[in-house]
Each structure stands twice: as C-alpha cells, then as structure tokens.
Amino acid sequence: MSNSRQPTRALLYFHQRDRTSTVVTGLVNGTPYYFVVSALNHSGESANSSQASVTPTAFVTGLTATAVNSQVQLHWNAHAG
C-alpha cells in the first residue's frame, strides 16, 4: 500500500489459504493509494498482481445538525457514486 507512485511495501500477513479480500483502515480521504498483492507459500513468493488504485472519499459530507422544537434535524450532501 502506498499513497504515492513510489513503491512502499506494507506487509499484511494472513494465515488462511482461501482469503481473497481484506479491509485496509486508516486511509486519508482524497489521497490516492496503490495496491499490489502477492502470495507466499512453502515454494516461495509469487509475482505481484497488477496494480489497483483507489482514492477514498467521505461517504457523507457536509453534515449539519439543527435543533428544532425538541428534535434535531440532520442534513447532508448526497454521495456522488
């Protein structure tokens, strides 16, 4: 995982033979990240997969709360996508 095109390796180790996904937390919205995956077993490490990139965005933006007569009104911007 990297937030620049310069390679930075973050090792995520899973001791599961059939694992095909994971969740990466702690990313910064609006920052592009690039990922590659490889497998490791008793024969060694595989070649890297092709690169995937993503730029996380906040799902809800512009959230405001307004108190109105013993209630709270919440308003937010629609998520594009």
N, C-alpha and C positions, 0 to 999 in steps of 0.2 A: 504494500500500500504506500502511496506517495501522493503528496499534494503538489508536486511539480513533475515535469517530464524527466528530471534527473532521477535515476533509479535509487530508490530507498527500499530496503527489504525489511518487512515486518513479518516475522515468523509466527504463524498461527498453527499450532500442532493439535491434531485430532487423532485419537486412537480409536478410530471407527472405520471399518472397511467400506461402509456404504454411505458415508457422509458426502452430500452433494451441495450443501449450502451452509451459510453462516450469516450472522448479523454483525456488522462492524459498527461500534458505537464511538462517540467522542469526536465525530467529524464536525467541521465548521461549515454552516450553510453558506452557499455562494462560492465555495472553494472547490475547484476540480480535483478529483482523485483518480488514480490509475491503478488497476489491479491486474496481476497475473497469478496463475495457480500452477503448482506442480505437485506431483505425488511422490511419496517416499516409501519404499518397502525394503525387504532384505536384499533385493537386487540393486538398489541404489535409487537415485532421484531421477525423475522423468524430466524431459524438456519442459520449459514454461509453456503455458497455454498462450493463445493470442491475448492481447491486452484489451481490457474493458475499462471504460471511463465513465464517470458519473459526477455530476455536480449536485449535491443535496440542496434542497430548498425547504424552507419552513412550510409545513402543510397549511397552517393558519397564520395569516399575517394581519396586522392592523387591528388586533383585538382591543376593544374598549368595553368598559363596563360603566353603566349609568344607573344610579339608584333612583327609582321612581315608585313612590307610594307603597312602601313595604315590599318592593320587588327589585330585582336587578335585571336590567336589560343588557344583553351581550350582543355586540355587533362585530363582524369581522369581514375581511375581504375574501372573495371567492378564490379558490385554488385553481390556477391555470394548469390543466393537465390532469 
